[in-house]
Amino acid sequence: MSKIYDKWPEMAKNAYNQNLDQIEFSNVDHIVFAGMGGSGAIGDIFSSILSKENIHVCVTKGYLLPKTVDANTLVITTSVSGDTVETLTVLDSAKKLGCKIVAFTSGGKMEKYCNENKIDVKKISQVHSPRASTVGYLYSMLNILAPILPLKKNDINESIDSLEKLKNLISSDNLNQNNTSLELAKWLSDIPIIYYPAGLEATAIRFKNSLQENCKMHVIAEDVLEACHNGVVAWETPSNVKPILLKGKDDYIKTKERWEILQEYFNENKIDYKEICSVDGHILTKIISMIYLLDYTTIYRAVMSQIDPSPVNSISWFKHKI
C-alpha cells in the first residue's frame, strides 16, 4: 500500500491529463454526490470545492436521495467497486425520477446497469483498493466535471505540485524525524478524536475512515465549534482519548479564536494533543495535501501496530450479509 501512496502525485497528474470526455449538462441547479466509504469521501471533497458557489450541493451516503431532487438535479454516483448496494439503489432512484446522471466506477453492477439504461458511465480503474484509488478517481473526476466546477487549471496543478513536494517529506523513502506522517503515527494510540473546522470536514472524515480501515482503530470526529458546546465536557474525566486538531490556514476568524481557547484548555489541563495545519493555497490543495499526509500516517501506524492495512475483513463480512 505504501508504494501505491508513493505514486499518488504521479497518479494525480496522469489522471487529470487524460483525454477524457467532459460532461455536458445544462439547467442544473442541484448536485447530489452519492457514494459510501472512500467513494463517499470523494463526494465530501467536491462538496467543499463547491461550498461557496450559488448551487445546492448534497452528499448522500445511504439508500435515499434528498426529497428536493428533480429533472434539474445532477446526480453523480461513485462506486469504485461498482457493487455498492446503497449507491446502486440511489442510481436506480435517480433514473426513475428523471434526474441527470453521471456514474463513476471501475465496473461491476454499476457499469452493467448504466450500459443497460443508457446512462453516462465513466470507467476508472481501481488501484489496490478503493481508498488507495482516491487520487486517481478524484483527478479523473476533476477533469470530467470541469464544466461545472469553479476551478482553473492552475488550481489543479497547484494541488498536484503540493502532493509532489509532500511526497519528498512523508514517503516510505524518507523514514526519519522530518517525516511528519511518521512522527504523528508514533504519537497515535488508544482512541483518536479529530477536531476539524467546517472547511476541512472532508479531510477529517477521510482521516477517520482511513484510521478505521488501515489501523483497525476506534475513532471520533467532531466539528470544533459544535464540540465546544458539548464534547469538551468529556475532558473533565480521565480518558485514553487522544485529540488531534486539523487547522486550516484560512479558517474563519471566530474558528481561529476557538482553536486558541481549546488549546489553552488542553494546556491548562495537561491534555496532550497534536495539531496539523493545512498548507497554503486553494481549498483543493489544502484538502488533498492533508489527506495525503494523514493517510500515510495511518499506514505507518498500522505497520507499527503489526497490522496489515490492506484487508478489511469485517467490511467483507457485512457486505456478504447485505
C-alpha positions in Angstrom: 0.0 0.0 0.0 2.8 2.4 0.8 4.2 2.0 -2.7 0.9 3.0 -4.2 0.8 6.1 -2.0 4.4 7.0 -3.1 2.8 7.2 -6.6 -0.1 9.5 -5.6 1.4 12.7 -7.2 2.1 10.8 -10.5 -1.4 9.1 -10.4 -3.0 12.6 -9.9 -1.1 14.1 -12.8 -1.8 11.2 -15.1 -5.5 11.1 -14.2 -6.0 14.8 -14.7 -4.1 15.0 -18.0 -6.1 12.1 -19.6 -8.0 12.9 -22.7 -11.5 12.3 -21.2 -14.9 13.3 -22.4 -16.3 16.1 -20.2 -19.9 16.2 -19.1 -22.4 18.3 -20.9 -25.4 19.2 -18.8 -27.5 22.4 -18.8 -30.1 23.8 -16.4 -28.5 22.2 -13.3 -29.5 23.9 -10.1 -28.8 21.0 -7.6 -25.9 18.5 -7.5 -26.0 15.3 -5.4 -22.8 13.2 -4.9 -23.7 9.7 -3.9 -21.2 7.1 -2.5 -20.1 5.2 0.5 -16.8 4.8 2.3 -13.8 6.0 0.2 -16.2 6.8 -2.7 -18.3 8.9 -0.3 -15.2 10.8 0.8 -14.7 11.9 -2.8 -18.2 13.5 -2.7 -17.2 15.3 0.5 -14.2 16.8 -1.3 -16.3 18.1 -4.2 -18.9 19.4 -1.7 -16.1 21.5 -0.1 -14.9 22.7 -3.5 -18.4 23.9 -4.4 -19.3 25.2 -0.9 -19.0 28.9 -1.9 -20.9 28.5 -5.2 -24.6 29.5 -5.7 -25.7 26.0 -6.3 -27.4 23.5 -3.9 -25.0 20.6 -3.2 -25.7 17.4 -1.2 -23.7 14.4 -0.3 -25.7 11.2 0.1 -24.3 8.3 2.0 -27.1 5.7 2.1 -30.1 4.5 0.1 -32.1 7.6 -0.2 -32.0 10.7 -2.4 -33.0 14.1 -1.0 -36.7 14.9 -1.5 -35.7 18.1 -3.4 -34.3 16.3 -6.5 -35.9 16.8 -9.8 -35.1 17.0 -13.6 -32.7 19.8 -12.9 -30.7 17.8 -10.4 -27.4 16.2 -11.4 -26.8 13.0 -9.5 -23.2 11.9 -9.5 -22.8 8.3 -8.3 -19.4 6.9 -7.4 -18.6 3.3 -6.5 -15.0 2.2 -7.1 -16.0 -1.5 -6.9 -19.2 -0.9 -8.8 -21.1 -3.2 -6.4 -22.0 -0.8 -3.6 -25.7 -1.7 -2.9 -26.6 1.7 -1.4 -25.2 3.7 -4.3 -26.8 1.3 -6.8 -30.1 2.0 -5.1 -29.6 5.8 -5.4 -28.6 5.3 -9.1 -31.9 3.5 -9.8 -33.9 6.1 -7.9 -32.3 8.9 -9.8 -33.2 7.2 -13.1 -36.8 6.7 -12.1 -37.1 10.4 -11.0 -35.7 11.7 -14.3 -32.5 13.2 -12.9 -29.5 14.0 -14.9 -26.9 11.3 -14.1 -23.2 10.5 -14.5 -21.6 7.5 -12.8 -18.0 6.7 -11.9 -16.9 3.2 -11.4 -14.3 0.5 -12.2 -17.0 -1.8 -13.5 -19.3 -4.3 -11.7 -23.0 -3.9 -11.4 -22.9 -0.2 -11.8 -21.3 -0.3 -15.2 -23.8 -3.0 -16.3 -26.8 -1.0 -15.1 -25.6 2.1 -16.8 -25.0 0.4 -20.1 -28.4 -1.3 -20.0 -30.2 2.0 -19.2 -28.1 4.3 -21.4 -26.7 6.3 -18.5 -23.4 8.1 -18.9 -20.8 6.0 -17.1 -17.1 6.8 -16.7 -14.9 3.8 -16.1 -11.9 4.4 -14.0 -9.5 1.7 -12.9 -9.2 0.7 -9.3 -5.6 0.6 -7.9 -5.1 -1.8 -4.9 -8.3 -0.7 -3.0 -11.0 2.0 -3.2 -9.2 4.2 -0.6 -5.8 3.9 -2.3 -7.6 4.7 -5.6 -8.9 8.0 -4.3 -6.4 10.3 -6.0 -6.9 8.6 -9.4 -10.7 8.9 -9.1 -10.6 12.4 -7.8 -8.4 13.9 -10.5 -10.2 12.0 -13.3 -13.5 13.4 -12.0 -11.9 16.9 -11.7 -11.2 16.5 -15.4 -14.6 15.2 -16.5 -16.6 17.5 -14.2 -14.6 20.6 -15.2 -17.6 22.4 -16.8 -19.5 22.6 -13.5 -16.5 23.3 -11.2 -15.2 26.7 -10.0 -11.6 25.6 -10.7 -8.9 26.8 -13.0 -6.2 24.5 -14.4 -3.7 26.4 -12.3 -5.7 25.4 -9.2 -5.4 21.7 -10.2 -1.7 22.0 -11.0 -1.1 23.8 -7.7 -2.6 20.8 -5.8 -0.5 18.3 -7.7 2.6 20.3 -7.1 1.8 20.3 -3.4 1.4 16.5 -3.5 4.8 16.2 -5.1 6.5 18.4 -2.5 4.8 16.5 0.3 5.9 13.1 -1.1 9.5 14.1 -0.6 8.8 14.6 3.1 6.4 11.8 4.0 7.0 8.9 1.6 8.4 5.5 2.6 11.8 6.6 1.2 12.1 9.2 3.9 11.8 7.3 7.2 13.3 9.9 9.6 12.3 12.5 12.1 11.4 15.1 9.4 8.6 12.8 8.2 5.5 14.5 9.7 3.3 11.5 9.0 5.7 9.1 10.6 6.1 11.3 13.7 2.3 11.6 14.1 2.0 7.9 13.7 4.4 7.3 16.6 2.3 9.5 18.8 -1.1 8.0 17.9 -2.5 5.4 20.2 -5.7 4.5 22.0 -8.7 6.3 20.6 -8.0 9.4 18.5 -10.5 12.3 18.4 -10.3 14.5 15.4 -11.4 18.2 15.8 -11.9 20.0 12.5 -13.3 23.3 11.1 -16.2 23.2 8.6 -13.9 23.7 5.6 -11.9 20.6 6.4 -14.7 18.2 7.2 -13.9 16.1 4.2 -10.3 15.7 5.5 -11.5 14.7 9.0 -14.0 12.2 7.7 -11.3 10.7 5.4 -8.8 10.5 8.3 -11.4 8.8 10.5 -12.2 6.3 7.7 -8.5 5.5 7.0 -7.7 5.0 10.7 -10.6 2.6 10.9 -9.8 0.7 7.8 -6.0 0.7 7.9 -5.3 0.6 11.6 -8.5 -1.1 12.8 -8.9 1.6 15.4 -12.0 3.2 17.0 -12.0 6.9 16.1 -14.1 10.0 16.9 -14.5 13.1 14.7 -16.1 16.4 15.8 -16.6 19.8 14.4 -14.6 22.1 16.7 -17.4 24.7 17.1 -20.0 22.1 17.9 -17.6 20.3 20.3 -17.2 23.4 22.4 -21.0 23.2 23.1 -21.0 19.6 24.3 -18.0 17.4 23.5 -15.4 19.2 25.6 -17.3 18.3 28.8 -15.9 14.7 28.4 -12.4 16.1 29.1 -13.4 16.7 32.8 -12.7 13.0 33.4 -9.5 11.0 32.8 -9.5 9.4 29.3 -7.4 7.4 26.9 -8.7 9.6 24.0 -6.0 11.5 22.0 -7.0 14.9 20.5 -5.8 15.9 17.0 -6.6 19.4 15.7 -6.9 19.8 12.0 -6.5 23.5 11.3 -6.9 25.4 8.1 -4.6 28.4 7.2 -7.7 30.4 6.2 -10.1 29.3 8.9 -12.9 31.8 9.8 -11.7 34.3 12.4 -14.1 33.0 15.0 -12.9 29.5 14.4 -9.3 30.6 14.9 -10.4 32.1 18.2 -11.9 28.8 19.2 -8.8 26.9 18.3 -6.8 29.2 20.7 -9.3 28.7 23.5 -9.4 24.9 23.0 -5.6 24.7 23.1 -5.5 26.9 26.2 -7.9 24.4 27.8 -5.8 21.4 26.9 -2.6 23.1 28.1 -4.1 24.1 31.5 -5.4 20.6 32.0 -2.2 18.9 30.8 -4.0 17.1 27.9 -1.6 16.0 25.3 -2.7 16.9 21.8 -1.3 17.3 18.3 -2.2 19.9 15.7 -1.9 19.6 11.9 -2.1 22.8 9.8 -3.0 22.9 6.2 -0.7 24.2 3.5 -1.4 27.5 1.8 -3.4 27.6 -1.4 -6.7 26.6 -3.0 -9.2 24.6 -0.9 -8.4 21.6 -3.2 -4.7 21.9 -2.3 -5.4 22.2 1.4 -7.7 19.1 1.4 -5.8 16.7 -0.8 -2.4 17.5 0.8 -3.8 17.0 4.3 -5.5 13.7 3.2 -2.1 12.5 1.7 -0.3 13.3 5.0 -2.9 11.7 7.2 -3.5 8.7 5.0 0.2 8.0 5.2 0.1 8.4 9.0 -2.5 5.5 9.1 -0.2 3.3 7.1 2.7 3.9 9.4 0.6 3.4 12.4 -0.7 0.1 11.1 2.8 -1.1 10.5 3.9 -0.1 14.0 1.0 -2.0 15.4 1.9 -5.0 13.3 -1.4 -4.8 11.4 -1.6 -5.3 7.6 -3.5 -2.1 6.5 -4.9 -3.7 3.3 -7.5 -6.4 4.4 -10.9 -5.1 5.6 -12.4 -8.5 6.7 -15.3 -7.0 8.7 -16.5 -5.0 5.7 -16.4 -8.1 3.5 -18.4 -10.0 6.2 -21.0 -7.2 6.3 -21.3 -7.0 2.5 -21.8 -10.7 2.4 -24.8 -10.4 4.7 -26.4 -7.4 2.9 
